[in-house]
Amino acid sequence: MHRLTAYFNDLTLRLYVRLQVFAAQEPVRLRAALTSAALAAALFVPALGSDGMAEKIGAIGVVVLPVLVGESTRSKVTPADK
């Protein structure tokens, strides 16, 4: 049982690190995937399809994503004032 728990913890950590790397390298693609997942979930959970819920979820993702992966990601997707 201990090996199974250790394997699950290792797998979870590896997936988390891969998600962080993906979010840092492809923040726009991650936001699009999250919004698409919310729209797909609206097919199965009708409450998600009401009054722009997918847009709200996308907006939350826009705010939370830079906080989770760092300021460098925000600078990649924010227009630079030159």
Residue frames relative to the residue before (quaternion, step in Angstrom):
aa qw qx qy qz dx dy dz
M 1.0000 0.0000 0.0000 0.0000 0.00 0.00 0.00
H 0.6257 0.5528 -0.3359 0.4360 3.57 1.05 -0.77
R 0.6409 0.5229 -0.3245 0.4589 3.59 1.00 -0.76
L 0.6477 0.5194 -0.3174 0.4583 3.57 0.98 -0.82
T 0.6515 0.5020 -0.3057 0.4797 3.58 0.98 -0.82
A 0.6556 0.5005 -0.3110 0.4723 3.58 0.95 -0.84
Y 0.6441 0.5158 -0.3208 0.4649 3.60 0.98 -0.80
F 0.6535 0.5081 -0.3087 0.4685 3.59 0.96 -0.86
N 0.6532 0.5028 -0.3136 0.4713 3.60 0.96 -0.82
D 0.6444 0.5150 -0.3125 0.4710 3.57 1.01 -0.83
L 0.6601 0.5095 -0.3002 0.4632 3.57 0.93 -0.88
T 0.6467 0.5182 -0.3105 0.4657 3.57 0.97 -0.85
L 0.6635 0.4992 -0.3032 0.4676 3.58 0.93 -0.87
R 0.6502 0.5155 -0.3171 0.4593 3.60 0.96 -0.83
L 0.6562 0.4998 -0.3096 0.4730 3.60 0.97 -0.82
Y 0.6377 0.5292 -0.3209 0.4587 3.58 1.00 -0.80
V 0.6644 0.4898 -0.3038 0.4758 3.59 0.93 -0.87
R 0.6442 0.5111 -0.3276 0.4652 3.60 0.96 -0.80
L 0.6382 0.5152 -0.3250 0.4707 3.58 1.00 -0.76
Q 0.6492 0.5073 -0.3235 0.4653 3.60 0.96 -0.77
V 0.6509 0.5037 -0.3164 0.4718 3.58 0.96 -0.84
F 0.6547 0.5052 -0.3107 0.4686 3.57 0.95 -0.88
A 0.6597 0.5067 -0.3082 0.4616 3.59 0.94 -0.85
A 0.6659 0.4924 -0.3099 0.4671 3.58 1.01 -0.71
Q 0.7269 0.4308 -0.2457 0.4750 3.59 1.01 -0.77
E 0.8125 0.1505 -0.0377 0.5620 3.59 1.01 -0.79
P 0.0044 -0.8522 0.5230 0.0111 3.64 0.59 1.03
V 0.6482 0.5151 -0.3306 0.4530 3.59 0.98 -0.75
R 0.6564 0.5066 -0.3058 0.4681 3.57 0.96 -0.85
L 0.6362 0.5193 -0.3295 0.4658 3.60 1.04 -0.72
R 0.6479 0.5062 -0.3228 0.4688 3.59 0.95 -0.83
A 0.6425 0.5122 -0.3224 0.4700 3.58 0.98 -0.80
A 0.6540 0.5069 -0.3146 0.4652 3.58 0.97 -0.79
L 0.6540 0.5064 -0.3162 0.4646 3.59 0.98 -0.79
T 0.6532 0.4948 -0.3122 0.4806 3.58 0.99 -0.80
S 0.6456 0.5068 -0.3220 0.4718 3.60 0.99 -0.77
A 0.6358 0.5179 -0.3289 0.4684 3.57 1.02 -0.75
A 0.6402 0.5099 -0.3282 0.4717 3.60 1.03 -0.73
L 0.6517 0.4983 -0.3180 0.4752 3.58 1.00 -0.77
A 0.6479 0.5048 -0.3167 0.4744 3.59 1.01 -0.75
A 0.6417 0.5160 -0.3229 0.4665 3.57 1.03 -0.75
A 0.5849 0.5858 -0.3705 0.4212 3.59 1.15 -0.53
L 0.5728 0.5747 -0.3872 0.4378 3.60 1.17 -0.36
F 0.7605 0.3764 -0.1889 0.4943 3.55 1.04 -0.81
V 0.7448 0.2394 -0.1513 0.6042 3.57 1.20 -0.53
P 0.3166 -0.8058 0.4644 0.1865 3.60 -0.06 1.26
A 0.5899 0.5902 -0.3799 0.3993 3.63 1.07 -0.55
L 0.6328 0.5346 -0.3401 0.4452 3.61 1.14 -0.52
G 0.6748 0.5136 -0.2931 0.4416 3.58 1.20 -0.42
S 0.5774 0.6194 -0.3719 0.3803 3.59 1.22 0.01
D 0.8943 -0.0390 0.0187 0.4454 3.53 -1.16 0.85
G 0.7630 -0.4371 0.2309 0.4166 3.56 0.56 1.13
M 0.2201 0.8042 -0.5267 0.1654 3.57 1.07 0.62
A 0.6268 0.5331 -0.3456 0.4510 3.61 1.01 -0.73
E 0.6412 0.5146 -0.3258 0.4668 3.58 1.02 -0.73
K 0.6365 0.5184 -0.3269 0.4682 3.57 1.04 -0.75
I 0.6406 0.5082 -0.3208 0.4779 3.56 1.01 -0.81
G 0.6404 0.5167 -0.3171 0.4714 3.59 1.01 -0.78
A 0.6516 0.5100 -0.3163 0.4639 3.57 0.98 -0.82
I 0.6290 0.5115 -0.3339 0.4809 3.58 1.01 -0.75
G 0.6365 0.5318 -0.3197 0.4581 3.58 1.01 -0.80
V 0.6290 0.5348 -0.3320 0.4562 3.58 1.04 -0.79
V 0.6940 0.4595 -0.2759 0.4808 3.58 0.99 -0.77
V 0.7286 0.4590 -0.2470 0.4443 3.58 0.85 -0.99
L 0.6007 0.6108 -0.3638 0.3657 3.61 0.98 -0.79
P 0.6952 0.4450 -0.3128 0.4699 3.68 0.73 -0.83
V 0.6150 0.5380 -0.3544 0.4547 3.57 1.09 -0.63
L 0.6898 0.4933 -0.2872 0.4453 3.59 0.95 -0.85
V 0.8074 0.2919 -0.1447 0.4919 3.59 0.85 -0.88
G 0.6605 -0.5583 0.2958 0.4057 3.57 1.20 0.06
E 0.6822 -0.5223 0.3622 0.3615 3.47 -1.36 0.35
S 0.5855 0.5942 -0.3814 0.3983 3.61 1.08 -0.57
T 0.6208 0.5340 -0.3470 0.4573 3.59 1.09 -0.64
R 0.6353 0.5315 -0.3331 0.4504 3.58 0.96 -0.82
S 0.6668 0.5054 -0.3123 0.4499 3.56 0.93 -0.80
K 0.6119 0.5528 -0.3498 0.4446 3.60 1.17 -0.48
V 0.7809 0.3392 -0.1757 0.4942 3.60 0.98 -0.77
T 0.6161 0.5228 -0.3524 0.4723 3.61 1.23 -0.18
P 0.4778 -0.6639 0.4808 0.3158 3.61 -0.85 0.88
A 0.3550 -0.7412 0.5348 0.1964 3.53 -0.94 0.91
D 0.3459 -0.7105 0.5745 0.2134 3.55 -0.99 0.84
K 0.0305 -0.8218 0.5689 -0.0110 3.55 -0.54 1.16
